[in-house]
Each structure stands twice: as structure tokens, then as C-alpha cells.
């Protein structure tokens, strides 16, 4: 009997890919919000609800597991010890790279950074923002102009996405107005493949996305990896590589 027949090799390859994809998924923090405003945490290949008193608009998780959210009312929440705690201020979006990197946008498109004790106003106006654990910050304004934070200044970048996600300085993804998923290669926006309503990328290039229908997809960090359907329905998703892996 030939133990290395094409059929047996194909089966072994499928098992290997399934195992590595599962391992990558477990190395990441993944949170999301569904259409009902409920927040969910992906653990052991299943969604677990993180109950809140009020409906959420959006949630964000950092590489160290720090989780913040924004209620539909605008209230800002921080999750500690498996409970939501109300924080000062009001916002329409929060982005968390880590406990040390938390930024928000309010309804007037003002930008703020959490200092650990209060919100510090950052010059500029944006409608979408993303921050990574390494401190990289990108954003998009109401006219579709894309900016990168360089020191204390905003640098204009080539236009393209209307929503950006930053996993690290080397992993910046986005979604264009027509839904095309793109990635910044250091010089220009390049198509990744697939269409999403929103995308989230980790520091290793693994990504999660949601369709306009609410269907959830994820893909590995490899250039040849494809989007894979995940159980459940969300309107927004956030992911970050676990800090222990990211800092090796």
C-alpha cells in the first residue's frame, strides 16, 4: 500500500491547513458587535456574548486584550474584569491598539487620545480612525482623504479607503467606497481580494471582515490565503494579535 498516494497527501494537506488556520485564530483577540447592539468575543472557535446594559455601536480590542466600546448613545465604555465601566466623554468611534493607545472620535469629528487619566485633544478632524499597538495611527476625513500620524503631525496619504484598519506600521488595510478590500504596500493601495463593508487586520496580516449582509469572514496572513466564512452575524469586527506572540 502506498502511504503517500495523491489522495493521502491531499488529505494530510487539508488537515495541516485547517490546523494552522485554527492556531492563528486562537492567537488573536477578536470582538464584534451585531445588529442588535450586542458585543461578542471569539473564544475557542465560538462566539461568547459580553453583555452590556445598553446597545453598542462599536467595539475595539488591543494586542494586550484591552477592550473599549461605544454605546449607541455615545457613552464610552472600558471592559475590566469581565464588566463594562463607563468612561468620561462621548464618542462615535473608539480604536484600541493597547491599553496605552486608545483614541476616539466624537460626533463633531474631533480627535482625542486617552492619557490614562483624561482625553487629550488632537488637532484635526476625522470620521474614521485606527491605532495599532506600536502607536501607528491612520484616519480618514469626511472628504475621503487619508492621513497617517507622523510624530505630532498628520501626513496626507494617497486616497483610497473610506475605512482603515491598522495592525502595525507594516499592516494597514482598508475598504474602498465600493467595498473593495485594499492594503497599503508602502507606496500605494493594492487590492487584497474580496469585498467587505468593514475590515480589521492584526499585526501579522491576518484579517477579519464583515459583509453588508452581516456575514463574517476571516483570512490568514499569507498572501495566498483566502477569505473563509465564519459562523454568526456582525455589523462590525475588531481583531489584534495577542501581545505575547506579537512581541516575540
N, C-alpha and C positions, 0 to 999 in steps of 0.2 A: 504493500500500500504506500502510495506517495503522500507523505505528510505535508509536502509543500506544493500541492496542486494549486492551480489558479483560484479554485473555489475557496480552499482553506486560507490562502493568502489574503484573498479579498475579505473573508470573514474576520481574520485577525486585524486587518487594517481598519475595518469598521469599528471593531471593539476598541482599538487603540485610540482612534479619533474621538469616539464617544467618551472615553475615559479622560483624555486630555481636555476636551471641552468642558466636561463636568468639573475637573480640577480647577480650570481657570475661573469658572463661575463661582466656585467656593472661595477663591482668593479675593473676590471683590465684594464690596458693600453695595447693595442695590436697594433703593427705596423708590416708591412711586405713589401717585395719587390717582384714584379712579374718578369716574364721572360723578359719583355721589359725594365726593369730597373726603373719602376715607383714605388713610395712608396705609401702605403695605410695605413689608420688609421681606426680601427674598432670602430664605434660610433653608439649607438642605433641600434645594430644588423645589421649594414650596413657598407660597405667599402667606405671610402671617400678618394679621391686622395689628396696627399700633393705634389703638382707639384714642380719639380726641373728642372733647366736648362739642366742638363746632366743626363745620365743614372746612376743609383745607383747600387752598388754591394751588399750592405747590410745595414741594419738599426738596431738600438738598442734603447730601451726605458727603463728608470729607474722608480722606485717606485714613485718619485716625479714628474713624467711626463717629465723629461729631455730626449730629443731625439737627437741622433747623428747618422750620416750616413757616409758611404764611397762611393765615386763615383767609377765607373769602371776605371777611370783614376788614382785613388789612392788619390784624393783630399779628405780631411776630412771636414765634414760639421756639424754644430750645428744648431738646429732649435730653433729660438726665435721669439716670436710674429708672429707666422704663416709664417715665412720666413726662408730660409736656408742661413746660413752665413759660408763662407769659413774660416777654422781654419788653423793654421800653421802645416806644416808637411805633410807626405803622409803615407797611411796605406792600408792594405788589409782587416783588420777586426777591428771593434770597439765594445766594450762592455760597457754598462752603467748600473750601479747599482742605481745611483742617480747623481745629479749634482756634488757631492763630490767624486764620484767613477767612473771615466772614464778611461778605459785602451784601448790601441791599439796594434796591431801587424803590422809591416811593411813587405815588400817583402823579407827582409833578415831574417825574423823570430825574429827580435829584439822586445823587450817588452818595452812599455812606459806607464807611468801614468800621467794624466793631473793634474797639481798642482793648476790650476786656472789661471795660467799665462804662463806656458810653459810645455813642455813634459820632464818628468824625466825618464831617462833610468833605467830599472830594469834588474839586471843580469838574464841570462838565454835566451833560445830560444824556441819558441812555434809556432805551426801552428794553434792552436785554443785556445781561452781564453774566460772565462766568469766571471763576477763580479756581486755581489749582493749588495743591499742597505746596508746590515750590514757589508760590506767590505770583505766578503768571496770571494776568488779568486781561481779558478781552471783552469788548462790548460792541453793541450796535445801536445807533441812534434812530430816531423816527424816520429819517430820510434814507435809511438803509446803508449809511456809512459805517464802516467797520474800523474799530480802533483797538490798539494794543497799548497797555500801560508800560511805559519805559521810565523807571525811576519815579519822578513826580510829574511826568508829562504824559499826555495821550499822543500816540503816533498814529496817523492815518494809514490804514492798510488798504489794499485793493478791495473793492466792493465784491459782494457775492452772497454770503448767507445773511438771512434775517434773524437767525437764531444761532448762537455759538455755544460750544462746549469745550472747555479746556481741561485736559487731563494732566498736562505738563507743558513746558515750553515747546516740547517737540510733538505734542499731540493736541492739535487744535482742529476740531471738526465743526461742521455747521450744516444747516438746512437752508437751501435757497427758497425763494418765494413759491416756486412750482413744486417744491418737495424733494428736490434732488439733494442727496447727501454728498457733502464735499469735505475735503481735508486740506489743510494748509501744508504745503511741502517745503516751506521756507522761502518760496518765491511767488507762488501762485496757488489758487484754489483748484484742486483736482477732484474729479468725480470718484467717489468710492464705489458707487453702485447701490441701487435701491432708492426708494422714495419713502420719506417719513414726514410726519408732522413735527416731530421733535426728536433730537438725538442727544445721547450722553456718552462721553468717552472717558476711559480711565487712562492712567499714565503709561500703561503698556500697549495702548492702542485697541484694547478690547472695548466693545461698544454695545449699548442698548438703545433701542428706538421704539417709538410708538407710531402707528399709522393713524390717519384721520378717523378710522373706524374704531380705534382703541386697541387694536391688535398689537401684541408686544413681540418684539424681535430682539435677538442678541447675536453678536458675531465675535469670533476670536480675534487676536491681534495680528494674525498672519495676513499677508497681502492677498493670499488665495482663499482665505476664509469667507464663508457666505453667511448671509442672514438666516437665522434659524428661528422658527416660530416658538414662542413660549406660552404656556398656559396663562389665562387671565386676560383682563382688560384694564387699560390705564389711559389716562389723558396726558400724563407727564411722568418721566422717569429720571432718576439720578443714579450715578454709579461712581465709584472710586476704588482703586486698587488698595487692598489692605496695607497699612503703613509698614508692617513687618516685612512684607515682600517688596514694597516699593523702595525701601531704603537699603536693601542688600547691596 
